[in-house]
Amino acid sequence: MSKTLEYSTLETASKWRNLPPPPGFSKTASVHFTSSTPTHTAPPPEAYNQLKEKRALEFATAPAKSLPMQAFMLYMSGGGVQIFSMGIVFMLLLTPFKNLAGMNDAFAQFAPSTATNPRAFTTLALQKLIYVACNIITLMVGLWKCRSMGLLPLGTGDWLAFETRGLAPEMALF
Amino acid sequence: MFLLLLGLLLCSPLSLAIHESDVGVIDWHKRLIGVPLASPIIRHTEKNGTTQSVLVVPTASNVLAALNIADGSVVWRYLFDAADDMASLHVDGDVVVALSGQGASTVRNFEAHTGLISLEKRLKSPGFHPTGVDVRFESDTNAMFVLNTHTITRVGEVQWTWEAADKSIHYSKLVHSPVALYAVGLDPQSASLHLAAINPVTGAPIQTAWKHLPPTVSSFVLAGTSTAWIDEATGTLGFVKLTPDLNASIRTENGSKWFALVDVDLQKQALFVGVLTNGEARVLKAQEDGNIESVHTFPANDGTQSLFAGGLDKEGAPYVVRLWTTVSKMTAVEIYTPGQDVLKSFFPLDAHKYGIVSHVAVDGTRLVITTSTGAIQLWEHEQMLWGREEALATIDVAAFVELPLPERVARVDLEDESFIKRLIRQIGDAKDFPAYAAAFAQRFVTGVPPREEVVVSAHNHTASLSRDAFGFKQVLVAATAYGSVFGLDTASGAVLWTRVMGMGWAGEGVGGKVKPVKIYVLDNEGDGKDVVLIAQRKANNNLVDTVLFRIDPLTGASISPAEENTSRLLEGTDVIAGPLVEAFLVPGTEVVILIDEFFQINAYPDTEDNAALVARLAPKLYLPFMEVFSEGPRVVGHGLKLDPNLSDKYVAFRTWGLNLSPGEAVQAIVKPRMEPVASLGKVLGNRTTLYKYLNPRTFVVLTQGAEVQCGVYVLDGAKGSVLYSAAVPKASGEDCDVHATLTENWLVYHYYDGTGLEEGETKSWRIVTVELYEGGIDEKTQSSDMSAFSAENMKIEALEQSYIFGHGITAITTTSTKFGITSKDIIVATRNHKIHAIPRRLLNPRRPRNRKPTAEEQQEEQLIPYDVLLPDDPRRTISHSYEVAHTRKIITSPALLESTSLVFTYGLDLFLTRVAPSSTFDILNKIFNKVQLVLTVSGLALGIIIAKPMVRRKRLRERWYQ
């Protein structure tokens, strides 16, 4: 089972805020119940937000932290084009894009309670930029590996097949 | 990435040698002997109770061969060197004596049934071309007497040489008798018959004499110990008996009008043939007393002049045969043997297929004939027992023709086929489905394809003439110097059809010779191909015409003029009234340009569209070809222009000429091989590119200098600029023997370096590989679409390397594949009668010298360090154990499979094989385990079928109870 903490359950701005109550559950009763208990059991929202920002920062730097491990795997997989090294290279090349595509969703859980739209790019912008940078580093490592394996089309030889030539203006027959 | 994958494919060990199981399946070899020069001589030998009979034949290809009379196969053959011309052939008993070389000075004795040489000796010779050579044997001592003009040599236990005192006397025949050896010679100038009698044991002259003959005697015949001749002016037969003192007087026979005497090679039996002016022919026998008596008379015949021949059967009984063609075009034969009735028979020899009989030999009742188209045939009564087509040893031009698609695929006219029709056709086609499915299953499970479906076997003659899956089955159309055209099946080597080129207007009464010059394969209106054969017809009245034959390669039938009946002579159309200077196929079209002696351009087919095409292309067309000037042959470039004042046709005018040093003459032009270019450059290990110099107008000129060098030039055909040139050493006094081939930007040439005399040098054959590039690394000029007149056209960087090659060669070419992706091998025919393939990898001019190739170079380019010697690897001999003699030319053709190229060599022998320079990467290996694959896949499928419902149930349960 996953051990992540579902902060959003405590959150008014959570995505489950608008869910209808379960059958037989009265909202007023609940409100009444919560209002009857003093608020000292819950920490203040600012503390929550700080905690969440810290968590978001940790999340943003996670790809960079796994880099040494991946570098070691790359080293172990060798320079040849085989199924194992190709798998690692594909992973290195694909995960950054996958991560960036799902970035806003992934950061939504860390959005501060004040945020109007937790999925907006502007929410937690700093952490997201760091996240982007870390993913780019991963991608660069992947590309570097590709280059060292000779899979990057950098030389003229890689583009030779796309060159075309027309017909010569003169014709000699033999 | 794809390049890399391709590189990986190429890395896999190239298939070096052919498998033993492929011998005779992927290749075939025809052992030929050449067209007979004289009547075959039949010899029988008793050995272990069985009689072996062979035909000994000297041929125009300078070959002495013995054929098995039972089936026509070659028992043995001896190939004389070009410098060792066969001058004379004599057979006695089991010994075949051949005299050859300058002055016929070399004598070789062969065993008639094995071809083993029992004697090889140089004899004294007059030093000039001998006027008379004869050999006689002394039967009891096996000594041999060799007459050469005015010298007689005895070869045996006792050896002596006798020379005529008067060197101006030329003897031409020998007669051996126990008392004396006679030499006989006729000198028409002094009208005298020279005679000499010599002691056969000691060589001491007994007597020499001369007899005066009428000056109109031009030849004589020896029979027994008599010599006979005919005085052509009076028609009298004269004869004289040879005695040791040479004093017998000349006797004449005036009773009949004689026309000619024929020597039927029965001197020992004292038989010869005399022909009378009234058409009768008499078999004459010289009696012991010197009289000549007629033993048989052949009555006068209708039809052509008769051929006579004599021979002995197994028991030694003499036979004399007369052969002629009757008015009703049958070949008539009369066979006479003393003491028996004359055997008369007729057989149909198709003159439109074999021409006329040129020689005949007799073996009992069997006849061996040779024809004017070079065929050798054995006939018994009305039946041909076997035949050989020896004209195939003289192929002038040959071309591969791809076969059309099978009829059931080709006939579908998809465009205006209605739905109902298509349904009916498809239902009709479905009847083949069970057979197809069975074949598919068999091929899939066992891995053994049904033979005719995939890999055509060399032994399968029955398969119909349609394209096979891989395009290995094609038709080879070959035209020979004897005016015959053959269609050969590339899968088996079988002759599909034979035609003889007709003479056109020269056929009636004039006669002449048709020599094929060029062959082109053009598309016809359908999906098939036509063969266009251009020939020069030289009539006997010295008029030369250019004739064009358009042939259907499948049947040999002429297409224009259209003909139904292929049993007649092949008639073409006279396209030029005069000799042909050059002919060119315009690439990308089906038009052939013919240039006549006035340099006029004649387009074939002669239609308005093609005239318009020539007019449209004229400003940019350039035609380089060889012209002969007073200082020797030169290469001259020509442009085209239309001058209405001169001619209504376009005329070629000279635009450039190749400047050569004084005394240097052009030897040959090597045309570039026109093939698709797969890549514009060569990618190096570090992913940079060398751009290939792909000027489509380049061609090679080989020259011979006056002094000590030969030239190799690569020229631009439009402007004449020299793009690459090399001077190659040659030994003075010898002809240049340079062979070259050019494809894309790759030139390979071979020569003999006989100058290496100093230490560290060597005399050897060299192969030089040259690659032309547009400049250094990553420099490009777009040479393939650049104008010849652009300044950058001359920007060339040539990489070259030279290697020592172990053999002299007679022909060189490259393999060719459909798209040009497969690397090209060089195919050479060596002087030791083998065909070699040299991989391009070995001939890569980037092979690093004095260093190791870097890892990248090794991995990506497969570079190996330079080594001056190209090792003689027998695995690269694609002709393996066959002897492929005197190859003159090699032609290659792509198959439908990109990996594979067909190679056909012709010369004396024919040889065809398939090569895959980068191994057959596009077909599954034979040892690929299909059963395992099928079992694995079906096992996995079974696993899925079993596991799928289980997994589904488990998932459902999880949803409920989690």
Boltz contact constraints between the chains, C-beta under 6 A:
constraints:
  - contact:
      token1: [A, 155]
      token2: [B, 687]
      max_distance: 6.0
  - contact:
      token1: [A, 155]
      token2: [B, 688]
      max_distance: 6.0
  - contact:
      token1: [A, 156]
      token2: [B, 688]
      max_distance: 6.0
  - contact:
      token1: [A, 156]
      token2: [B, 689]
      max_distance: 6.0
  - contact:
      token1: [A, 156]
      token2: [B, 778]
      max_distance: 6.0
  - contact:
      token1: [A, 157]
      token2: [B, 683]
      max_distance: 6.0
  - contact:
      token1: [A, 157]
      token2: [B, 687]
      max_distance: 6.0
  - contact:
      token1: [A, 157]
      token2: [B, 689]
      max_distance: 6.0
  - contact:
      token1: [A, 160]
      token2: [B, 681]
      max_distance: 6.0
  - contact:
      token1: [A, 160]
      token2: [B, 689]
      max_distance: 6.0
  - contact:
      token1: [A, 163]
      token2: [B, 680]
      max_distance: 6.0
  - contact:
      token1: [A, 165]
      token2: [B, 784]
      max_distance: 6.0
  - contact:
      token1: [A, 165]
      token2: [B, 785]
      max_distance: 6.0
  - contact:
      token1: [A, 166]
      token2: [B, 785]
      max_distance: 6.0
  - contact:
      token1: [A, 168]
      token2: [B, 696]
      max_distance: 6.0
  - contact:
      token1: [A, 168]
      token2: [B, 785]
      max_distance: 6.0
  - contact:
      token1: [A, 169]
      token2: [B, 787]
      max_distance: 6.0
  - contact:
      token1: [A, 170]
      token2: [B, 620]
      max_distance: 6.0
  - contact:
      token1: [A, 170]
      token2: [B, 622]
      max_distance: 6.0
  - contact:
      token1: [A, 170]
      token2: [B, 718]
      max_distance: 6.0
  - contact:
      token1: [A, 170]
      token2: [B, 788]
      max_distance: 6.0
  - contact:
      token1: [A, 171]
      token2: [B, 620]
      max_distance: 6.0
  - contact:
      token1: [A, 171]
      token2: [B, 621]
      max_distance: 6.0
  - contact:
      token1: [A, 172]
      token2: [B, 622]
      max_distance: 6.0
  - contact:
      token1: [A, 172]
      token2: [B, 697]
      max_distance: 6.0
  - contact:
      token1: [A, 172]
      token2: [B, 717]
      max_distance: 6.0
  - contact:
      token1: [A, 172]
      token2: [B, 718]
      max_distance: 6.0
  - contact:
      token1: [A, 173]
      token2: [B, 584]
      max_distance: 6.0
  - contact:
      token1: [A, 173]
      token2: [B, 623]
      max_distance: 6.0
  - contact:
      token1: [A, 174]
      token2: [B, 671]
      max_distance: 6.0
  - contact:
      token1: [A, 174]
      token2: [B, 699]
      max_distance: 6.0
